[in-house]
Amino acid sequence: MAFTCINSRGIAYYLHGKTVTLQNGRPMPIYAFNRHLNPAAALDALPVGYVVAEKTGNGLPYVKRVMVAVEGEGRPCRA
């Protein structure tokens, strides 16, 4: 079952993901929501260290990284 997010307008979106290769050769995961389910690219769960947020103007959901504090230091870093 694909990870589903229902926005404030009541529309269901499905989480999709893939890995792309950057110009320097490093792989980078890409996550996006889509109204139509693509079984080949759909993800069953939200990746660790990410949360779902919603754009205020149009209600589109998106995935963003969670900021966590490093133990022993007062500054946040990305998970």
Secondary structure, 3 states (H helix, E strand, C coil): CCCEEECCCCCEEEEEEEEEECCCCCEEEEEEEECCCCCCCECCCCCCCEEEEECCCCCCEEEEECEEECCCCCCEEEC
